[in-house]
Each structure stands twice: as structure tokens, then as C-alpha cells.
Amino acid sequence: MTSAPTPAPAPSISSRGLSTLSSDLQFEGTVTGGGDLQVDGAVKGDIRVGRLIVGETGAVEGNVSADYLEVRGRIVGGVTGKQVKLVSTAYVDGDITAEQLSIDIGAYFQGRVLQSRPQAPVVAPVAAAPAPTPAPAPTADAFSAPPLPVEEKPQIPSF
């Protein structure tokens, strides 16, 4: 007996829980926060959250930004995230900027992909030795050649 393959589990949900916009709801405006959001309804506006799942019935018209983003439904707008996953039912019409991008077979994507780099940790500068004092600027005389010695000619007596 064979079983159907199971999708990889999403990263664990934070202790704050998951907020859900159910399939029978429509929202117009900007959604921001550090928590987790699942959109099964329709959002017309930008979304910026910690983790975002756009469910199969979910639709977003606007730019979305999240550390982790899983798209099962529809997004028309720019997508920015550290980890972006488009599953086979996804429809994305817009540019994607991500450190890691996964697109399953069957997903629709129209746009550009820009791979971002992880932000390097800020390192405190090490105390440096004082900078050397610059040499004085050369003068015009420094570039002129030294005077040539004058050669004295022996005097020939005249008769």
C-alpha cells in the first residue's frame, strides 16, 4: 500500500499563535506585525509580518514581506522574504526578492527573482593605530632638475 507524499512541515508557529483571515472575510488596508498570519480570505493592501501563509483560497493584492512566506493561493504584487516557498497551487504575479526560494512543479510565477544575501553581523571596529602623518606635498621645485654644472673651458692664449 502506498501513501501520498506529505508536504514538508512549515517552520514552527511562534508562541503568540497564528492569526487567520478566514475564507469568508475581505480586508482592505495595511497589515503589519511581528507575528504569524494565515490568509484564507482576500486582502487588498500590503502585508508585513514575521511569517505569512497564503492559503489555497487566499488572495493578496499588494506587496508582502515576511521572514518566512508560503504561498498556496494568489499574490499580485511584490514578494520579499528570507525563505519563500511557492507550492503547486500558488499563483504569483510580481517580483520576488528572497535569500532562499523554492518553487514546486505546477506553481505559476510571472516576474523577476532577485536573490538577496543574508545580512552580515555588524562587527565592532578594532582600535587601530593612529594614521601616519602624510608627507608634505611636493613643490614645483621638487620636479625641476638640479642645475647642471657649468663647465669652464680652458683659456687659449691669443697671439
Secondary structure, DSSP 8 states (H G I E B T S, - for coil): --------------TT-EEEE-TT-EEES-EE-SSEEEE-SEEES-EE-SEEEE-TT-EEES-EEEEEEEESSEEES-EEEEEEEE-TT-EEES-EEEEEEEE-TT-EEES-EEE------------------------GGGGS---------------
